[in-house]
Amino acid sequence: MSVRAELAPVRGAGAATRLIFAASLGNALEFYEILVYGYFAVVISKVFFPAADETVSLLVTLGSFGASFLARPVGAIFLGAYGDRKGRKNALTLSILLMTIGTGVMTLMPSYDTLGLTAPVLMLWTAPPLGT
């Protein structure tokens, strides 16, 4: 038996199954957060982006969600570099953790009536897929 064969990484159906399950779970969580944000967009628009016209509030809410997708390339740069240093598993775990923290902070955030203009700014900062 050669040295190269002894050092080969362990591969098999079990490892592939775990990898597929972890990737599927991460994607499912991301889609869940997107669906929840879309479902509550009307409520979010009234609480965080009040305006004289409800349509404007809803458009700003959906625009803030869209702006988070512009941050994805920035997140990809940082998480890609992190993944190169620490491994893909750690990068995926960090990505899911950041999405969860953003969503959790959004649920605890005070409304526009309490914070004023600071509330929409914080909402933009914590929009779900920020940088992931």
PyRosetta script that sets phi, psi and omega in degrees:
from pyrosetta import init, pose_from_sequence

init()
pose = pose_from_sequence("MSVRAELAPVRGAGAATRLIFAASLGNALEFYEILVYGYFAVVISKVFFPAADETVSLLVTLGSFGASFLARPVGAIFLGAYGDRKGRKNALTLSILLMTIGTGVMTLMPSYDTLGLTAPVLMLWTAPPLGT")
pose.set_psi(1, 132.7)
pose.set_omega(1, -176.9)
pose.set_phi(2, -82.3)
pose.set_psi(2, 161.5)
pose.set_omega(2, 178.4)
pose.set_phi(3, -64.8)
pose.set_psi(3, -36.6)
pose.set_omega(3, -178.7)
pose.set_phi(4, -62.1)
pose.set_psi(4, -40.7)
pose.set_omega(4, 179.6)
pose.set_phi(5, -67.4)
pose.set_psi(5, -33.6)
pose.set_omega(5, 179.7)
pose.set_phi(6, -71.3)
pose.set_psi(6, -29.7)
pose.set_omega(6, -177.5)
pose.set_phi(7, -92.3)
pose.set_psi(7, -1.0)
pose.set_omega(7, -179.4)
pose.set_phi(8, -63.0)
pose.set_psi(8, 139.9)
pose.set_omega(8, 179.9)
pose.set_phi(9, -64.8)
pose.set_psi(9, 149.7)
pose.set_omega(9, 179.7)
pose.set_phi(10, -74.0)
pose.set_psi(10, 125.1)
pose.set_omega(10, 179.6)
pose.set_phi(11, -131.7)
pose.set_psi(11, 157.0)
pose.set_omega(11, 178.7)
pose.set_phi(12, 166.4)
pose.set_psi(12, -178.3)
pose.set_omega(12, -177.5)
pose.set_phi(13, -64.2)
pose.set_psi(13, -37.1)
pose.set_omega(13, -179.6)
pose.set_phi(14, -64.0)
pose.set_psi(14, -43.9)
pose.set_omega(14, 179.3)
pose.set_phi(15, -66.5)
pose.set_psi(15, -41.2)
pose.set_omega(15, 179.0)
pose.set_phi(16, -65.8)
pose.set_psi(16, -39.5)
pose.set_omega(16, 179.2)
pose.set_phi(17, -64.1)
pose.set_psi(17, -43.5)
pose.set_omega(17, 178.4)
pose.set_phi(18, -63.6)
pose.set_psi(18, -41.0)
pose.set_omega(18, 179.2)
pose.set_phi(19, -63.4)
pose.set_psi(19, -46.4)
pose.set_omega(19, 179.1)
pose.set_phi(20, -63.9)
pose.set_psi(20, -41.8)
pose.set_omega(20, 178.8)
pose.set_phi(21, -63.0)
pose.set_psi(21, -44.5)
pose.set_omega(21, -179.7)
pose.set_phi(22, -64.6)
pose.set_psi(22, -43.3)
pose.set_omega(22, 178.6)
pose.set_phi(23, -65.6)
pose.set_psi(23, -40.3)
pose.set_omega(23, 179.1)
pose.set_phi(24, -66.2)
pose.set_psi(24, -39.6)
pose.set_omega(24, 178.4)
pose.set_phi(25, -64.9)
pose.set_psi(25, -42.8)
pose.set_omega(25, 177.3)
pose.set_phi(26, -61.2)
pose.set_psi(26, -44.7)
pose.set_omega(26, 178.3)
pose.set_phi(27, -66.3)
pose.set_psi(27, -39.1)
pose.set_omega(27, 179.0)
pose.set_phi(28, -63.4)
pose.set_psi(28, -40.7)
pose.set_omega(28, 177.1)
pose.set_phi(29, -63.7)
pose.set_psi(29, -40.7)
pose.set_omega(29, 178.7)
pose.set_phi(30, -63.9)
pose.set_psi(30, -46.1)
pose.set_omega(30, 179.1)
pose.set_phi(31, -65.0)
pose.set_psi(31, -35.6)
pose.set_omega(31, 176.8)
pose.set_phi(32, -61.5)
pose.set_psi(32, -45.0)
pose.set_omega(32, 179.4)
pose.set_phi(33, -64.4)
pose.set_psi(33, -37.7)
pose.set_omega(33, 177.3)
pose.set_phi(34, -64.5)
pose.set_psi(34, -44.3)
pose.set_omega(34, 179.2)
pose.set_phi(35, -64.4)
pose.set_psi(35, -41.8)
pose.set_omega(35, 179.1)
pose.set_phi(36, -63.9)
pose.set_psi(36, -43.5)
pose.set_omega(36, 178.5)
pose.set_phi(37, -61.2)
pose.set_psi(37, -44.3)
pose.set_omega(37, 178.5)
pose.set_phi(38, -65.2)
pose.set_psi(38, -39.6)
pose.set_omega(38, -180.0)
pose.set_phi(39, -64.5)
pose.set_psi(39, -40.1)
pose.set_omega(39, -178.5)
pose.set_phi(40, -96.1)
pose.set_psi(40, 14.3)
pose.set_omega(40, -177.2)
pose.set_phi(41, -58.5)
pose.set_psi(41, -38.3)
pose.set_omega(41, -179.6)
pose.set_phi(42, -66.5)
pose.set_psi(42, -43.1)
pose.set_omega(42, 178.8)
pose.set_phi(43, -66.5)
pose.set_psi(43, -43.8)
pose.set_omega(43, 179.3)
pose.set_phi(44, -61.3)
pose.set_psi(44, -39.8)
pose.set_omega(44, -179.2)
pose.set_phi(45, -64.2)
pose.set_psi(45, -37.0)
pose.set_omega(45, 180.0)
pose.set_phi(46, -74.9)
pose.set_psi(46, -34.8)
pose.set_omega(46, -175.6)
pose.set_phi(47, -81.9)
pose.set_psi(47, -41.1)
pose.set_omega(47, -172.7)
pose.set_phi(48, -106.9)
pose.set_psi(48, -23.5)
pose.set_omega(48, -176.7)
pose.set_phi(49, -129.3)
pose.set_psi(49, 57.5)
pose.set_omega(49, -178.0)
pose.set_phi(50, -68.7)
pose.set_psi(50, 140.7)
pose.set_omega(50, 176.8)
pose.set_phi(51, -147.3)
pose.set_psi(51, 167.0)
pose.set_omega(51, 179.3)
pose.set_phi(52, -62.4)
pose.set_psi(52, -35.0)
pose.set_omega(52, -179.9)
pose.set_phi(53, -106.0)
pose.set_psi(53, 124.4)
pose.set_omega(53, -178.7)
pose.set_phi(54, -64.1)
pose.set_psi(54, -29.4)
pose.set_omega(54, 178.7)
pose.set_phi(55, -63.9)
pose.set_psi(55, -41.2)
pose.set_omega(55, 178.3)
pose.set_phi(56, -63.2)
pose.set_psi(56, -43.0)
pose.set_omega(56, 178.3)
pose.set_phi(57, -59.9)
pose.set_psi(57, -44.2)
pose.set_omega(57, 179.8)
pose.set_phi(58, -66.2)
pose.set_psi(58, -40.0)
pose.set_omega(58, 178.2)
pose.set_phi(59, -64.8)
pose.set_psi(59, -39.1)
pose.set_omega(59, 177.6)
pose.set_phi(60, -66.3)
pose.set_psi(60, -38.7)
pose.set_omega(60, 177.6)
pose.set_phi(61, -62.0)
pose.set_psi(61, -48.5)
pose.set_omega(61, 179.3)
pose.set_phi(62, -68.6)
pose.set_psi(62, -31.5)
pose.set_omega(62, 175.6)
pose.set_phi(63, -66.5)
pose.set_psi(63, -37.5)
pose.set_omega(63, 177.4)
pose.set_phi(64, -66.7)
pose.set_psi(64, -35.1)
pose.set_omega(64, 175.4)
pose.set_phi(65, -66.0)
pose.set_psi(65, -42.1)
pose.set_omega(65, 178.0)
pose.set_phi(66, -65.4)
pose.set_psi(66, -34.7)
pose.set_omega(66, 179.4)
pose.set_phi(67, -64.2)
pose.set_psi(67, -29.1)
pose.set_omega(67, 178.9)
pose.set_phi(68, -65.8)
pose.set_psi(68, -27.0)
pose.set_omega(68, 177.6)
pose.set_phi(69, -72.9)
pose.set_psi(69, -23.8)
pose.set_omega(69, 175.5)
pose.set_phi(70, -71.1)
pose.set_psi(70, -23.2)
pose.set_omega(70, 179.3)
pose.set_phi(71, -81.7)
pose.set_psi(71, -10.7)
pose.set_omega(71, -178.3)
pose.set_phi(72, -58.6)
pose.set_psi(72, -43.1)
pose.set_omega(72, 178.1)
pose.set_phi(73, -61.7)
pose.set_psi(73, -34.9)
pose.set_omega(73, 177.9)
pose.set_phi(74, -65.9)
pose.set_psi(74, -45.1)
pose.set_omega(74, 177.2)
pose.set_phi(75, -62.0)
pose.set_psi(75, -37.4)
pose.set_omega(75, 179.3)
pose.set_phi(76, -64.3)
pose.set_psi(76, -36.5)
pose.set_omega(76, 178.5)
pose.set_phi(77, -64.0)
pose.set_psi(77, -49.8)
pose.set_omega(77, -177.1)
pose.set_phi(78, -70.7)
pose.set_psi(78, -45.5)
pose.set_omega(78, -179.4)
pose.set_phi(79, -70.8)
pose.set_psi(79, -30.1)
pose.set_omega(79, 175.9)
pose.set_phi(80, -65.7)
pose.set_psi(80, -43.9)
pose.set_omega(80, 177.8)
pose.set_phi(81, -65.7)
pose.set_psi(81, -39.8)
pose.set_omega(81, 177.4)
pose.set_phi(82, -63.5)
pose.set_psi(82, -42.3)
pose.set_omega(82, 178.7)
pose.set_phi(83, -64.0)
pose.set_psi(83, -34.7)
pose.set_omega(83, 177.2)
pose.set_phi(84, -66.2)
pose.set_psi(84, -36.1)
pose.set_omega(84, -178.8)
pose.set_phi(85, -82.4)
pose.set_psi(85, -43.8)
pose.set_omega(85, -170.5)
pose.set_phi(86, -107.6)
pose.set_psi(86, -12.1)
pose.set_omega(86, 179.6)
pose.set_phi(87, 109.8)
pose.set_psi(87, 153.9)
pose.set_omega(87, -177.6)
pose.set_phi(88, -64.9)
pose.set_psi(88, -37.7)
pose.set_omega(88, -178.8)
pose.set_phi(89, -61.8)
pose.set_psi(89, -45.1)
pose.set_omega(89, 178.5)
pose.set_phi(90, -64.8)
pose.set_psi(90, -38.1)
pose.set_omega(90, 178.9)
pose.set_phi(91, -66.8)
pose.set_psi(91, -41.7)
pose.set_omega(91, 178.0)
pose.set_phi(92, -64.8)
pose.set_psi(92, -42.1)
pose.set_omega(92, 178.8)
pose.set_phi(93, -63.3)
pose.set_psi(93, -42.8)
pose.set_omega(93, 177.8)
pose.set_phi(94, -63.7)
pose.set_psi(94, -41.6)
pose.set_omega(94, 178.6)
pose.set_phi(95, -60.2)
pose.set_psi(95, -47.0)
pose.set_omega(95, 179.2)
pose.set_phi(96, -65.8)
pose.set_psi(96, -39.1)
pose.set_omega(96, 178.4)
pose.set_phi(97, -62.4)
pose.set_psi(97, -43.6)
pose.set_omega(97, 178.8)
pose.set_phi(98, -64.0)
pose.set_psi(98, -39.9)
pose.set_omega(98, 176.8)
pose.set_phi(99, -63.4)
pose.set_psi(99, -42.2)
pose.set_omega(99, -178.6)
pose.set_phi(100, -67.1)
pose.set_psi(100, -41.4)
pose.set_omega(100, 178.2)
pose.set_phi(101, -63.3)
pose.set_psi(101, -43.9)
pose.set_omega(101, 178.5)
pose.set_phi(102, -59.4)
pose.set_psi(102, -44.5)
pose.set_omega(102, 178.9)
pose.set_phi(103, -67.2)
pose.set_psi(103, -40.9)
pose.set_omega(103, 179.0)
pose.set_phi(104, -64.0)
pose.set_psi(104, -42.6)
pose.set_omega(104, 177.9)
pose.set_phi(105, -63.1)
pose.set_psi(105, -37.7)
pose.set_omega(105, -179.8)
pose.set_phi(106, -63.9)
pose.set_psi(106, -33.3)
pose.set_omega(106, 180.0)
pose.set_phi(107, -73.2)
pose.set_psi(107, -24.1)
pose.set_omega(107, -179.1)
pose.set_phi(108, -98.5)
pose.set_psi(108, -4.2)
pose.set_omega(108, -173.6)
pose.set_phi(109, -71.4)
pose.set_psi(109, 135.5)
pose.set_omega(109, 175.6)
pose.set_phi(110, -65.8)
pose.set_psi(110, 157.5)
pose.set_omega(110, -175.5)
pose.set_phi(111, -81.0)
pose.set_psi(111, 178.3)
pose.set_omega(111, 177.2)
pose.set_phi(112, -62.0)
pose.set_psi(112, -37.1)
pose.set_omega(112, 179.4)
pose.set_phi(113, -62.5)
pose.set_psi(113, -30.8)
pose.set_omega(113, -179.0)
pose.set_phi(114, -85.8)
pose.set_psi(114, -47.7)
pose.set_omega(114, -173.7)
pose.set_phi(115, -100.6)
pose.set_psi(115, -15.8)
pose.set_omega(115, -176.1)
pose.set_phi(116, 74.2)
pose.set_psi(116, -138.3)
pose.set_omega(116, -175.5)
pose.set_phi(117, -67.1)
pose.set_psi(117, -17.8)
pose.set_omega(117, 178.5)
pose.set_phi(118, -65.6)
pose.set_psi(118, -32.5)
pose.set_omega(118, -178.2)
pose.set_phi(119, -61.3)
pose.set_psi(119, -48.9)
pose.set_omega(119, 177.9)
pose.set_phi(120, -64.3)
pose.set_psi(120, -33.7)
pose.set_omega(120, 178.8)
pose.set_phi(121, -65.9)
pose.set_psi(121, -44.5)
pose.set_omega(121, 177.6)
pose.set_phi(122, -65.5)
pose.set_psi(122, -34.4)
pose.set_omega(122, 178.5)
pose.set_phi(123, -64.2)
pose.set_psi(123, -40.1)
pose.set_omega(123, 176.5)
pose.set_phi(124, -63.0)
pose.set_psi(124, -36.9)
pose.set_omega(124, -177.9)
pose.set_phi(125, -69.7)
pose.set_psi(125, -31.5)
pose.set_omega(125, -175.5)
pose.set_phi(126, -105.3)
pose.set_psi(126, 11.3)
pose.set_omega(126, -179.1)
pose.set_phi(127, -55.0)
pose.set_psi(127, 141.0)
pose.set_omega(127, -165.3)
pose.set_phi(128, -43.2)
pose.set_psi(128, -67.2)
pose.set_omega(128, -170.9)
pose.set_phi(129, -86.9)
pose.set_psi(129, 32.1)
pose.set_omega(129, -175.5)
pose.set_phi(130, -55.3)
pose.set_psi(130, 110.8)
pose.set_omega(130, 173.6)
pose.set_phi(131, 72.5)
pose.set_psi(131, 13.8)
pose.set_omega(131, 179.6)
pose.set_phi(132, -115.4)
pose.dump_pdb("model.pdb")
